Amino acid sequence: MENITAQLKRGISRQFSTGSLRRNLSRQFTRQSSLDPRRHNLRFSFGRQSSLDPIRRSPSDDADLTVPENLDSTMQLLFMACRGDTLGVQDLLDDGTDVNSIDLDGRTALHIAACEGHVDVVKLLLSRKANIDARDRWGSTAAADAKYYGHTEVYNILKARGAKAPKTRKTPMAVANPREVPEYELNPLELHIRKSDGIAKGTYQVAKWNGTKVAVKILDKDSYSDSESINAFKHELTLLEKVRHPNVVQFVGAVTQNMPMMIVSEYHPKGDLRSYLQKKGRLSPSKALRFALDIARGMNYLHECKPDPIIHCDLKPKNILLDSGGQLKVAGFGVIRLSKISPDKAKLAQGGGNIDPSNIYVAPEIYRGEIFDRSVDAYSFGLILYEMIEGALLSQPKPPEETLRMLCIDGQRPPFKSKSKSYPPDVKELIEECWDPEPVVRPTFSEVIVRLDKIVSNCSKQGWWKDTFKLPWK
């Protein structure tokens, strides 16, 4: 008698139902435990897919059926259920195959038969106590699959046996055509998330993705019914997807076809610049200038993006991450939604509602709800550079709201406390231009880079670093 695999390849599934064939070939297969689909690492790939599987295949893809070698009893059962071979299914069950055995995706024979609409097979499986509420890896039940593929009779049978009407679990970004699934889409089962006090508590969590630590931003479950939250999520994702620069946080991928929806980016174990400054205080001139160049290069890249510049609007130390090599990377852009007035001009989409009252680095134009341009980021950069060389922005801590009003309405600026010999004099001039009340006075980041490079070069030539190392910088 010919090998069973050759018979399957020719589609002669009926021969599986013969008792003699079953007895002769039963030793060729090792039964798979219904509780451990990983034992043989097999995935059922015939017929229709789970109704919740985000990666779709056309049913026509199954026209040329190919069968894996060394099928175990679970795969035989699923294959028989897919073919609608009631006698074949019955013989396998009589021989001891578990009716609830599953493949690597958690799919049972009942899932498969429901997808294909094989009424007799469904009835047989139910008579053998098939688990009517079993869920596959995507959370789909046999009833959900039957309803999705329009098999009304099967669905009514399952419903009569107690199966609950499946609830729609599609995300707001779910696509109908498998070809429309974004290239950045990640399998949520490959993300192992754990809560952490890392980058931004309450927003980001640390996870492992294929063995690599990543930062995961999870969309709150209450946001799925809020169109503004969904649009903001899409906007942030769109920007992250298109940027690539050594001084900009690296986008890894996203989960948009399954719940919860997530944005995944590179993880920085050293945290953010806010935490670093709180720990170190003011920095040495050499480190402050190196950090300033990192920020300026990342921001210049964002501002030069085509066709439209990416205006950060929320540049602050907490949105600047420190990687393991001591390099800074800009993050947090795309969170604040803007209304474009022109390619270079914008306004907050929702007025002051988008302003974080604790963000003392926000530019006066944004605070006042006016039309602004890219110079708002230069203003924030000026305050950050000041803080790196001087320490805290204010010697006497004040409530953020009071500080923000002092800077944006009263036009006050923090004083330069350090002696002029403590840092290159051109740095003070650059800071004052960056935080100037008039946007036209503020330099672009391309200009900032040129000036910082010149300052670093002059300091090296004049032996500035040697002198400053004698000072009590941390």
N, C-alpha and C positions, 0 to 999 in steps of 0.2 A: 504493500500500500504506500502511496506517495506521501512525502512529507506534508505536514499540516500547513506549513507556511505557503507552500506552492499551491495548495488547494485554496487557501484564503486569497492569494493574489489573483486567482482566476475567478474569485467571487462565488465559489461553490459552498456557500455557507450552510446549505441544507444538510450537507454531509456531516456536519457537527452534531446533528440531532439523532444520528443513528447510534444505537447502543453499542454495537460492536466497535465502531470507530472510536467512540468515547473510551471504551475499556482498553483498546489497544494503545491509544495515545495519551492516556491520562498520566502516565509516568514521565512524559516529555515536558510537563509543565509543573512549575512550583507555585503553589498557591500563595497569593499575596495577602498579608494581614490587612483587614479592613481598617485597622487603626494606624497603620504606618505605611503611607503611600511612598515614602522615601526609600523603602527597602529595595525596590527595583528601579526607582527613579523613572517611571514611565508616565507619559502624558497621553491621554486619549486625543487623537488628532483627526478623527474621522467625523464626517457629518457636520451638523450645525453646532455652533458654539454656545456657550452660556450667554444668556440675555444681557448680562452685566459685564461681560468681557469687553474692555475698551478697544481691543485690537481686533477688528473684524476681518473675516475671510468670506469671500463670496462662496455660496454653495456649489457653484460651478467648479471651484477648486478641487472638489472631491470626485470629479468625473473620472480621473485616472487614479483609482484607489491603490495605494501602496500600503503594505502591512509590515510593521517592524518585525525583525527576527526575534525568536525566543519569546513569544507571547506567553504571559503567565495567565492564570485562571481569571484574574480580574479583567485583563484586557480582552480575553475571549468573551467574557460576559458582556462587557461594554460594546464589543463589536457585534455580538448577536442582537443586543438591544437596538443598536443603530440600524441593523438590517431588518429588524422586525421579525426575526426568526424565533417564534414563540417556543417551538420544540427544542431548539438549540439552547435557549435560555433555561427551559425547564430541566433539560438533561444536566446542565452545569450546576444548577441549584440542587438537583437530586444527588449529584456527585459530591456535594459538600461545599461548593463555592458560596461564600457569604453574600447574601443579597444586598448588603450595604457596603460591600467593598468599594474602595474609591481609588482614583488615579491620583497623580501628583497635583492636580488642580482641585481635588476634593469632589469630583463628579462621580455620581453613582449611576447604575444602570437606569434608575428611574429618571434621573436628569436627562440622560441620552434619549430614552424612549419618548419622554415628554417633548423634547425638542423636535423629534422626527414625527410625532403624532401617531405612534403605533399603539392603538387602543388595547389590543389583546395582550401585548407585552406589559403594558401598564397595569392591566387587571391582574395578570399573573404575578407580577412583582409585589403588588399590594396584598395579594392573597398569601404571599410568603413573608409578610410583615416588613416590607420595605419602609424605611424611615421617610415619611411623607414630608417632614420638615427639614431634611438634610440640606445644608447650604454648601455651595462650592466656595472656592477661594475668593470669589468676588461677592459672595453673599446671596447668590441667586438660589431659589428653590425650584423644584420640578414644576410647581404651579406657575411660578413666574416665567419660566422658560416656555411652557405650553401657551400661556397667554401672549407672550411676546411674538411667538411664531404663528399665532392664529389658530391653534388646534383647540377649538372650542369644546369638542367632546371630551378630550383628555382633561382639559381644564375643569370641566363640570364634574367629571369623575373624582378628580383630586379634591375639588371644593366640597363635594358631597361627603368625602371621607374626613373632612375637618381641616383641609388646607385653607389657610387664610388668604384672602385676596391680596396679592403682592402690592406693596406700595412702591411708587416710583421713586428711585434713588438717583436720578440723573442729576448731574451738577449743572450749574448755569452755563458752563462752557462745554458741555457734552456735544459731540458731533455725531451726525447721522451716518456720514460716509467714512469708512475706515481710512481712506486716503487723506482725510482732513485732520487726522490725529497729529498734533504737533510733533516735530522731530525731538523736541526737548522733553517729551512726556516720559516720566519715570514710573517704574512699577512700584506701587506703595509697599508691596511685600518685601522689597529690597531695602526699605528704610527701617532701621531699628532705632526708635526715638526714646530718649530718656530726658527727664526734666533736668534743668541745669541752671545755675546762677551765672551763666556766661554772658554773652554779648549784650543782650537787652532783655532783662528779666520780664517775663510775662508776654513777650512777643516772639522771641527766638528760643528754640530748643536745640540741644546738641543731639545729633543722631549719627549712626554709622550707615554708610551706603557702600555696599560691596567692600566692606572692610576699612573704608576711609571715613574719618570724622568730617561731618558737614554741619552747617547751620540751617535749621529748618524754620521757616515762618509759616504758621498754620492759620488759615482763615477761620475765624470764630464761627461757630455753628449758627449763631444768630444773624450772621451777615449774608447768608444765602438768599434770604428773602428781601434784602436791602439792595436795591439797584445801584445806589451810590457806592456801597462797599464793594460790590462786584466790579463796577467800572474802575474803581481805584486799584483793585487787585489786577485787573487786566492791563491797566496803564503801567503799573510798576513792572509787571512781567514783560510787557512789550519793550520797555527801556532796558531792562536787565539783559534781555535776549540779544540785543544788538551791540552791546558794549564789550570791548576786549582791550584791556590796557594793564600794564604791570602795577599801576597805582590806583586801579579801580577794582573793587571786590569782584571776584570771579563768580559768574552765574553757572550753576551746575545743571539744573533742570527744574521741572515742576510736575506736580500732580494736578491735572485739571479734569480728568475723565472719571475720577473716583473721589469719594468723600473720605476724609476731609481734603479740601484743596490745599496745596502747599507750594511754597517757593523754596528751592534748595540752593544754597550758595556755599562757598568755601568757608571753612571754619578757622578762626584765628584764636589759638589757645592763650595768647598773651593779652587778649581783650582789646579795649579801645583806648584812645588817647585820653579820654576823661579820667579813667582809672589810673593811667600811667602818670598823669600830671598830679593827681591827688597823692600818689605815692612818692613821686620824685620832687615835686615842687618845681621851681624854675630850672630850666635846663641850661647846660653849657652852650655858649654861642655856636660852637661847631655842630652840636646835636640839634639845636633849635633850627639852624639854617638847613641842615640836611632834611629834617622833618618837613620844613616849610617847602623845600623843593619837591618832596614827594607829593604833598598836598596840591601844590601849584600844577604839577605835571598831570595829576589825575583830573583836576578841575579843568585844565586847558583842553584835555581830550574831550571831556563832556561838552564844553562850550563850542568845540569845533565840529561836533557831530553833524552830519548832513542827513537830510536837508534842513533840519531844524536843530538849533543848539539845545542841549539839555541843561536847563537852569535848575540848580539843586534846591534852592530856597530854604534848606534846612541844614546847612553846613555848620557843624558844631563838633566839639571833640568826641562826643559819644557816637557820632556817625563817621569816625575815622578809626579804622582798625589797624592793629599792629600785628604783622605776621611773624613767623618764627625766625626770620632773618633780620628782624629789626626794621623792616620797611613798612611805611604807612600806605593804606589803601582807603580810598573814599568809598563810603557806603551810604545807604539811606536815601539816595536820590529816587525820584519817581513816586515818593509817598504822598507829597502834596500835589494835588491836582490843580492845573492852571487853565485859564481861558486865554487862548492865543489871540492877541490883538493884531500882531504882524509876526513875521519870522523872528524878529528880535525883541518884540514887546509882549508882555503878558500881564495877567491879573489873576489874583486868586479866584478859583472857581466858585468858592462859597464865602467870599469876603473874609472877615476875621475868624470865622469858624474853624479855619484850618490852622490857625496860629497856636502853637504850644505856648501857653502863658509862662512856662518855665524856661523857654529858649531865649536867653538874653543875647544871643548872637544874631538874631533876626534883624534885617536891615530896616531903617525907618520907613521906606516906601511901602514895604510889605505890612509893617505894623499899622500904617495909616490907611491901608486898603487902596493904595494908588497903583497906577500902571507902572511897571518896572521892567528892567532889562537884566542882562547878565551881571551887571555891576553889583547886584545885591549879594552875590557870592564873594566878590572881592571885599566887600564890607565885613562879612563874617570872617573871612580869612585874616583881615587886619587884626580883629579882636583875638583870634586864635594865636597868631604870631606874637602879639603883645603878651598873652598869657604864658607862652612858652619861654620868653626871655625875662619876664618880670614876676611870674608867679600868678597869684589870683588876680582877677580883674579889679576887685575892690578890696581894700584893706579891712574894711568893716562890712561883713556880710549883711546884705539887705534882702528882703523878699524879692523873688524874681520879677514880680509885677512892678515893683518900685524901681528896680534897676533898669528894666526895659523902658519904662517911662522916662527915666533920667537920660538914657542914651538916645531914644528915638524922638521924644517930644522936646525935652529941655536942651538937647544937643550937647550934653556933657560927655567928656571922654575920660578914661582912667589916666592918672598922672604917671609919668615916667619917674620911677623912684630910684632906679639903679644909676650909678655914676656913668657918665658918658664913656669912660674908658672900659667899662665892663662889657661893652658890645660895640660892633662897628657902627659909626654914626649914621651911615646910609640906611641902616635897619629902621631907625626911628623915623626917618623921612618917608620910607616906604609904608610903614604902618599908618602914619598920619594921612597919606594919600589914599590908602585903601579904605579907611573909615571916614573919609570926608563926607559931610552932609550932602554935597552935590555929587550925584552919580557920574557926571561927565568928568570929574576930577580923578576918579578911581581908575587905576591902570587895569588893563586886561591881563589875564593870566599868562599870556605869551610874553607880555612886557615884564610881568613879575618874575618869570623864569630867567629872562635875560639879566635883570637887575640882581637877582639872587646869585646867579652864576658869577657875575662880575664882583659882587661882594666877597664871595668865597675865594675867588682867584686873588683879589687884592689882599685879603687876610693871609693867604698862604705866602704871598710874595713878601709881605711886610713882617712876617713872623708873628702875626696876631695870635694865632692859636697857642704858641709857646707862652706868651704873656698871660693869656686868659686862663691857662691851666693852673696858674699860681693862685687864682682867685677862688674863693670858697663856693664854687658852683657844685651842684650835686650831679 
